[in-house]
Amino acid sequence: MTTKRGKKVQEALRGERFTKSVVRVKLSPAEMVRILREKNELTQSELAEQVRATRQTIIAVEAEKYAPSLELAFRLARAFRAPFETVFHYEE
């Protein structure tokens, strides 16, 4: 069974527009990394190679077990051709 949040993530992956009645969800950086990786049709290994990290590091970032260094965060954003602020944000 897909959750409401899961459906929104699937819509984002397909590039579908959200209707006005749907509340936009702010995704965590870990979720953004996974979504952008999948949207760019990259495996964890391929992304790791592009950003000069290990596959285990990518797995840990996506699982929110590891916060990437600033250098790795910039490499990830560059690999996705996305603004840094789109992938990573800080909430107080």
N, CA, C and O atoms as a GROMACS GRO file, in nm:
protein
  368
    1MET      N    1   0.085  -0.118   0.000
    1MET     CA    2   0.000   0.000   0.000
    1MET      C    3   0.089   0.124   0.000
    1MET      O    4   0.180   0.137   0.082
    2THR      N    5   0.063   0.213  -0.090
    2THR     CA    6   0.142   0.335  -0.102
    2THR      C    7   0.081   0.443  -0.013
    2THR      O    8  -0.040   0.466  -0.013
    3THR      N    9   0.167   0.509   0.063
    3THR     CA   10   0.120   0.617   0.150
    3THR      C   11   0.096   0.743   0.069
    3THR      O   12   0.135   0.752  -0.048
    4LYS      N   13   0.031   0.841   0.132
    4LYS     CA   14   0.005   0.968   0.065
    4LYS      C   15   0.136   1.035   0.024
    4LYS      O   16   0.147   1.089  -0.085
    5ARG      N   17   0.236   1.030   0.115
    5ARG     CA   18   0.367   1.088   0.085
    5ARG      C   19   0.434   1.011  -0.028
    5ARG      O   20   0.497   1.071  -0.115
    6GLY      N   21   0.420   0.878  -0.027
    6GLY     CA   22   0.478   0.796  -0.132
    6GLY      C   23   0.421   0.829  -0.269
    6GLY      O   24   0.493   0.831  -0.369
    7LYS      N   25   0.290   0.854  -0.273
    7LYS     CA   26   0.226   0.891  -0.400
    7LYS      C   27   0.280   1.025  -0.450
    7LYS      O   28   0.301   1.041  -0.570
    8LYS      N   29   0.302   1.120  -0.359
    8LYS     CA   30   0.355   1.251  -0.398
    8LYS      C   31   0.497   1.237  -0.453
    8LYS      O   32   0.534   1.305  -0.548
    9VAL      N   33   0.575   1.149  -0.392
    9VAL     CA   34   0.711   1.126  -0.439
    9VAL      C   35   0.706   1.064  -0.578
    9VAL      O   36   0.784   1.102  -0.666
   10GLN      N   37   0.616   0.968  -0.598
   10GLN     CA   38   0.603   0.905  -0.730
   10GLN      C   39   0.560   1.008  -0.835
   10GLN      O   40   0.610   1.005  -0.948
   11GLU      N   41   0.468   1.099  -0.798
   11GLU     CA   42   0.428   1.204  -0.890
   11GLU      C   43   0.546   1.294  -0.926
   11GLU      O   44   0.563   1.332  -1.041
   12ALA      N   45   0.627   1.326  -0.826
   12ALA     CA   46   0.744   1.411  -0.850
   12ALA      C   47   0.841   1.342  -0.945
   12ALA      O   48   0.900   1.406  -1.031
   13LEU      N   49   0.858   1.211  -0.929
   13LEU     CA   50   0.947   1.136  -1.017
   13LEU      C   51   0.898   1.137  -1.161
   13LEU      O   52   0.977   1.145  -1.255
   14ARG      N   53   0.767   1.130  -1.178
   14ARG     CA   54   0.710   1.129  -1.313
   14ARG      C   55   0.700   1.270  -1.370
   14ARG      O   56   0.672   1.286  -1.489
   15GLY      N   57   0.724   1.370  -1.287
   15GLY     CA   58   0.717   1.508  -1.334
   15GLY      C   59   0.575   1.559  -1.345
   15GLY      O   60   0.551   1.659  -1.413
   16GLU      N   61   0.481   1.492  -1.280
   16GLU     CA   62   0.342   1.537  -1.285
   16GLU      C   63   0.324   1.662  -1.201
   16GLU      O   64   0.393   1.682  -1.101
   17ARG      N   65   0.232   1.744  -1.243
   17ARG     CA   66   0.202   1.865  -1.168
   17ARG      C   67   0.107   1.830  -1.055
   17ARG      O   68   0.018   1.746  -1.071
   18PHE      N   69   0.126   1.893  -0.943
   18PHE     CA   70   0.036   1.873  -0.831
   18PHE      C   71  -0.088   1.960  -0.852
   18PHE      O   72  -0.078   2.071  -0.903
   19THR      N   73  -0.203   1.909  -0.812
   19THR     CA   74  -0.325   1.989  -0.821
   19THR      C   75  -0.326   2.090  -0.708
   19THR      O   76  -0.250   2.077  -0.612
   20LYS      N   77  -0.411   2.190  -0.719
   20LYS     CA   78  -0.419   2.293  -0.616
   20LYS      C   79  -0.462   2.236  -0.482
   20LYS      O   80  -0.428   2.290  -0.377
   21SER      N   81  -0.538   2.126  -0.484
   21SER     CA   82  -0.588   2.070  -0.359
   21SER      C   83  -0.483   1.990  -0.284
   21SER      O   84  -0.502   1.956  -0.167
   22VAL      N   85  -0.372   1.959  -0.348
   22VAL     CA   86  -0.266   1.881  -0.284
   22VAL      C   87  -0.167   1.976  -0.218
   22VAL      O   88  -0.121   2.071  -0.281
   23VAL      N   89  -0.135   1.951  -0.094
   23VAL     CA   90  -0.038   2.032  -0.023
   23VAL      C   91   0.102   1.987  -0.065
   23VAL      O   92   0.131   1.868  -0.065
   24ARG      N   93   0.186   2.080  -0.100
   24ARG     CA   94   0.323   2.045  -0.140
   24ARG      C   95   0.402   2.000  -0.018
   24ARG      O   96   0.390   2.057   0.090
   25VAL      N   97   0.480   1.899  -0.038
   25VAL     CA   98   0.559   1.841   0.070
   25VAL      C   99   0.704   1.882   0.052
   25VAL      O  100   0.758   1.871  -0.058
   26LYS      N  101   0.766   1.929   0.158
   26LYS     CA  102   0.908   1.962   0.152
   26LYS      C  103   0.985   1.833   0.179
   26LYS      O  104   0.972   1.774   0.286
   27LEU      N  105   1.062   1.792   0.082
   27LEU     CA  106   1.136   1.666   0.094
   27LEU      C  107   1.268   1.689   0.164
   27LEU      O  108   1.329   1.796   0.153
   28SER      N  109   1.311   1.589   0.237
   28SER     CA  110   1.440   1.598   0.304
   28SER      C  111   1.551   1.589   0.199
   28SER      O  112   1.528   1.540   0.089
   29PRO      N  113   1.670   1.636   0.232
   29PRO     CA  114   1.782   1.623   0.137
   29PRO      C  115   1.805   1.478   0.096
   29PRO      O  116   1.838   1.451  -0.020
   30ALA      N  117   1.789   1.386   0.188
   30ALA     CA  118   1.808   1.243   0.155
   30ALA      C  119   1.706   1.198   0.051
   30ALA      O  120   1.741   1.127  -0.043
   31GLU      N  121   1.581   1.240   0.067
   31GLU     CA  122   1.478   1.205  -0.031
   31GLU      C  123   1.506   1.271  -0.165
   31GLU      O  124   1.485   1.210  -0.270
   32MET      N  125   1.554   1.395  -0.162
   32MET     CA  126   1.586   1.464  -0.287
   32MET      C  127   1.698   1.395  -0.362
   32MET      O  128   1.694   1.383  -0.484
   33VAL      N  129   1.800   1.349  -0.289
   33VAL     CA  130   1.911   1.278  -0.353
   33VAL      C  131   1.858   1.153  -0.422
   33VAL      O  132   1.892   1.126  -0.537
   34ARG      N  133   1.775   1.077  -0.352
   34ARG     CA  134   1.720   0.954  -0.411
   34ARG      C  135   1.632   0.985  -0.532
   34ARG      O  136   1.644   0.920  -0.636
   35ILE      N  137   1.544   1.084  -0.518
   35ILE     CA  138   1.454   1.118  -0.628
   35ILE      C  139   1.531   1.167  -0.750
   35ILE      O  140   1.505   1.125  -0.862
   36LEU      N  141   1.626   1.256  -0.728
   36LEU     CA  142   1.705   1.308  -0.840
   36LEU      C  143   1.792   1.200  -0.903
   36LEU      O  144   1.812   1.198  -1.024
   37ARG      N  145   1.844   1.109  -0.821
   37ARG     CA  146   1.923   0.998  -0.875
   37ARG      C  147   1.836   0.912  -0.966
   37ARG      O  148   1.876   0.877  -1.077
   38GLU      N  149   1.716   0.878  -0.917
   38GLU     CA  150   1.626   0.795  -0.996
   38GLU      C  151   1.577   0.868  -1.121
   38GLU      O  152   1.565   0.808  -1.228
   39LYS      N  153   1.548   0.997  -1.108
   39LYS     CA  154   1.503   1.076  -1.223
   39LYS      C  155   1.611   1.082  -1.332
   39LYS      O  156   1.580   1.083  -1.451
   40ASN      N  157   1.737   1.085  -1.289
   40ASN     CA  158   1.850   1.087  -1.384
   40ASN      C  159   1.890   0.946  -1.426
   40ASN      O  160   1.991   0.928  -1.494
   41GLU      N  161   1.812   0.848  -1.384
   41GLU     CA  162   1.834   0.707  -1.419
   41GLU      C  163   1.976   0.661  -1.386
   41GLU      O  164   2.044   0.597  -1.467
   42LEU      N  165   2.019   0.694  -1.265
   42LEU     CA  166   2.150   0.653  -1.217
   42LEU      C  167   2.135   0.548  -1.108
   42LEU      O  168   2.043   0.556  -1.025
   43THR      N  169   2.224   0.452  -1.107
   43THR     CA  170   2.229   0.360  -0.995
   43THR      C  171   2.309   0.427  -0.884
   43THR      O  172   2.375   0.528  -0.906
   44GLN      N  173   2.303   0.371  -0.765
   44GLN     CA  174   2.383   0.426  -0.655
   44GLN      C  175   2.531   0.416  -0.689
   44GLN      O  176   2.608   0.507  -0.657
   45SER      N  177   2.571   0.310  -0.754
   45SER     CA  178   2.712   0.293  -0.792
   45SER      C  179   2.755   0.397  -0.895
   45SER      O  180   2.864   0.453  -0.885
   46GLU      N  181   2.669   0.423  -0.993
   46GLU     CA  182   2.703   0.522  -1.096
   46GLU      C  183   2.714   0.661  -1.036
   46GLU      O  184   2.806   0.736  -1.069
   47LEU      N  185   2.620   0.696  -0.948
   47LEU     CA  186   2.626   0.827  -0.883
   47LEU      C  187   2.752   0.838  -0.798
   47LEU      O  188   2.821   0.940  -0.800
   48ALA      N  189   2.782   0.732  -0.724
   48ALA     CA  190   2.902   0.732  -0.639
   48ALA      C  191   3.027   0.757  -0.723
   48ALA      O  192   3.115   0.834  -0.683
   49GLU      N  193   3.034   0.693  -0.836
   49GLU     CA  194   3.152   0.711  -0.924
   49GLU      C  195   3.161   0.855  -0.973
   49GLU      O  196   3.270   0.913  -0.978
   50GLN      N  197   3.047   0.914  -1.011
   50GLN     CA  198   3.046   1.052  -1.060
   50GLN      C  199   3.092   1.152  -0.955
   50GLN      O  200   3.160   1.249  -0.987
   51VAL      N  201   3.056   1.127  -0.828
   51VAL     CA  202   3.089   1.224  -0.723
   51VAL      C  203   3.210   1.182  -0.641
   51VAL      O  204   3.240   1.241  -0.537
   52ARG      N  205   3.279   1.080  -0.686
   52ARG     CA  206   3.400   1.028  -0.620
   52ARG      C  207   3.374   0.990  -0.474
   52ARG      O  208   3.443   1.034  -0.382
   53ALA      N  209   3.270   0.908  -0.457
   53ALA     CA  210   3.235   0.855  -0.324
   53ALA      C  211   3.213   0.705  -0.340
   53ALA      O  212   3.219   0.652  -0.451
   54THR      N  213   3.186   0.638  -0.230
   54THR     CA  214   3.156   0.495  -0.238
   54THR      C  215   3.005   0.476  -0.248
   54THR      O  216   2.927   0.564  -0.211
   55ARG      N  217   2.966   0.360  -0.298
   55ARG     CA  218   2.824   0.326  -0.305
   55ARG      C  219   2.764   0.326  -0.165
   55ARG      O  220   2.649   0.366  -0.146
   56GLN      N  221   2.841   0.280  -0.067
   56GLN     CA  222   2.794   0.277   0.072
   56GLN      C  223   2.764   0.418   0.123
   56GLN      O  224   2.671   0.438   0.201
   57THR      N  225   2.844   0.516   0.079
   57THR     CA  226   2.820   0.654   0.119
   57THR      C  227   2.687   0.703   0.063
   57THR      O  228   2.610   0.767   0.134
   58ILE      N  229   2.660   0.674  -0.063
   58ILE     CA  230   2.534   0.714  -0.126
   58ILE      C  231   2.417   0.647  -0.054
   58ILE      O  232   2.315   0.711  -0.027
   59ILE      N  233   2.432   0.519  -0.023
   59ILE     CA  234   2.327   0.447   0.050
   59ILE      C  235   2.302   0.514   0.185
   59ILE      O  236   2.186   0.533   0.224
   60ALA      N  237   2.407   0.550   0.255
   60ALA     CA  238   2.395   0.612   0.387
   60ALA      C  239   2.331   0.750   0.377
   60ALA      O  240   2.250   0.787   0.463
   61VAL      N  241   2.365   0.828   0.273
   61VAL     CA  242   2.305   0.960   0.254
   61VAL      C  243   2.155   0.944   0.230
   61VAL      O  244   2.075   1.016   0.290
   62GLU      N  245   2.117   0.852   0.142
   62GLU     CA  246   1.976   0.830   0.110
   62GLU      C  247   1.897   0.776   0.228
   62GLU      O  248   1.777   0.800   0.238
   63ALA      N  249   1.964   0.705   0.318
   63ALA     CA  250   1.897   0.649   0.437
   63ALA      C  251   1.900   0.746   0.555
   63ALA      O  252   1.854   0.712   0.664
   64GLU      N  253   1.954   0.865   0.534
   64GLU     CA  254   1.968   0.967   0.639
   64GLU      C  255   2.055   0.918   0.756
   64GLU      O  256   2.036   0.959   0.870
   65LYS      N  257   2.150   0.830   0.725
   65LYS     CA  258   2.244   0.781   0.825
   65LYS      C  259   2.374   0.862   0.823
   65LYS      O  260   2.455   0.852   0.915
   66TYR      N  261   2.392   0.942   0.718
   66TYR     CA  262   2.516   1.017   0.702
   66TYR      C  263   2.484   1.151   0.636
   66TYR      O  264   2.420   1.155   0.532
   67ALA      N  265   2.529   1.258   0.697
   67ALA     CA  266   2.516   1.391   0.637
   67ALA      C  267   2.642   1.416   0.554
   67ALA      O  268   2.753   1.413   0.608
   68PRO      N  269   2.626   1.439   0.425
   68PRO     CA  270   2.746   1.456   0.341
   68PRO      C  271   2.825   1.580   0.379
   68PRO      O  272   2.770   1.679   0.427
   69SER      N  273   2.955   1.572   0.356
   69SER     CA  274   3.040   1.690   0.375
   69SER      C  275   2.995   1.796   0.277
   69SER      O  276   2.923   1.767   0.182
   70LEU      N  277   3.036   1.918   0.301
   70LEU     CA  278   3.001   2.028   0.211
   70LEU      C  279   3.052   1.999   0.070
   70LEU      O  280   2.983   2.024  -0.029
   71GLU      N  281   3.173   1.947   0.062
   71GLU     CA  282   3.231   1.916  -0.069
   71GLU      C  283   3.146   1.812  -0.142
   71GLU      O  284   3.117   1.828  -0.260
   72LEU      N  285   3.107   1.705  -0.073
   72LEU     CA  286   3.025   1.601  -0.135
   72LEU      C  287   2.887   1.655  -0.171
   72LEU      O  288   2.832   1.620  -0.276
   73ALA      N  289   2.831   1.740  -0.087
   73ALA     CA  290   2.700   1.798  -0.116
   73ALA      C  291   2.705   1.880  -0.246
   73ALA      O  292   2.614   1.871  -0.329
   74PHE      N  293   2.810   1.958  -0.264
   74PHE     CA  294   2.824   2.034  -0.388
   74PHE      C  295   2.843   1.942  -0.508
   74PHE      O  296   2.788   1.967  -0.615
   75ARG      N  297   2.919   1.835  -0.491
   75ARG     CA  298   2.938   1.739  -0.601
   75ARG      C  299   2.806   1.672  -0.639
   75ARG      O  300   2.778   1.651  -0.757
   76LEU      N  301   2.724   1.640  -0.538
   76LEU     CA  302   2.594   1.577  -0.567
   76LEU      C  303   2.505   1.674  -0.645
   76LEU      O  304   2.446   1.636  -0.746
   77ALA      N  305   2.496   1.798  -0.599
   77ALA     CA  306   2.413   1.896  -0.669
   77ALA      C  307   2.462   1.914  -0.813
   77ALA      O  308   2.382   1.923  -0.906
   78ARG      N  309   2.593   1.921  -0.831
   78ARG     CA  310   2.650   1.937  -0.965
   78ARG      C  311   2.619   1.816  -1.053
   78ARG      O  312   2.590   1.831  -1.171
   79ALA      N  313   2.626   1.696  -0.995
   79ALA     CA  314   2.596   1.574  -1.072
   79ALA      C  315   2.452   1.574  -1.122
   79ALA      O  316   2.423   1.520  -1.229
   80PHE      N  317   2.361   1.633  -1.044
   80PHE     CA  318   2.221   1.639  -1.084
   80PHE      C  319   2.189   1.762  -1.169
   80PHE      O  320   2.077   1.778  -1.215
   81ARG      N  321   2.290   1.850  -1.189
   81ARG     CA  322   2.271   1.975  -1.261
   81ARG      C  323   2.157   2.055  -1.197
   81ARG      O  324   2.072   2.111  -1.266
   82ALA      N  325   2.158   2.058  -1.064
   82ALA     CA  326   2.054   2.128  -0.988
   82ALA      C  327   2.119   2.229  -0.895
   82ALA      O  328   2.232   2.209  -0.850
   83PRO      N  329   2.049   2.338  -0.867
   83PRO     CA  330   2.103   2.433  -0.770
   83PRO      C  331   2.121   2.366  -0.634
   83PRO      O  332   2.041   2.282  -0.594
   84PHE      N  333   2.225   2.404  -0.565
   84PHE     CA  334   2.255   2.346  -0.434
   84PHE      C  335   2.133   2.355  -0.342
   84PHE      O  336   2.101   2.259  -0.272
   85GLU      N  337   2.066   2.470  -0.343
   85GLU     CA  338   1.952   2.494  -0.255
   85GLU      C  339   1.833   2.404  -0.287
   85GLU      O  340   1.747   2.383  -0.202
   86THR      N  341   1.827   2.352  -0.409
   86THR     CA  342   1.719   2.260  -0.446
   86THR      C  343   1.738   2.125  -0.379
   86THR      O  344   1.641   2.062  -0.337
   87VAL      N  345   1.861   2.081  -0.369
   87VAL     CA  346   1.891   1.950  -0.313
   87VAL      C  347   1.904   1.955  -0.162
   87VAL      O  348   1.854   1.867  -0.092
   88PHE      N  349   1.971   2.058  -0.112
   88PHE     CA  350   2.000   2.066   0.032
   88PHE      C  351   1.940   2.193   0.091
   88PHE      O  352   1.946   2.300   0.032
   89HIS      N  353   1.883   2.178   0.210
   89HIS     CA  354   1.832   2.294   0.284
   89HIS      C  355   1.850   2.268   0.432
   89HIS      O  356   1.865   2.154   0.476
   90TYR      N  357   1.850   2.375   0.506
   90TYR     CA  358   1.869   2.365   0.651
   90TYR      C  359   1.747   2.420   0.722
   90TYR      O  360   1.703   2.531   0.695
   91GLU      N  361   1.693   2.340   0.811
   91GLU     CA  362   1.578   2.385   0.888
   91GLU      C  363   1.618   2.395   1.034
   91GLU      O  364   1.680   2.304   1.089
   92GLU      N  365   1.584   2.506   1.095
   92GLU     CA  366   1.619   2.526   1.236
   92GLU      C  367   1.516   2.462   1.326
   92GLU      O  368   1.529   2.467   1.448
   0.00000   0.00000   0.00000
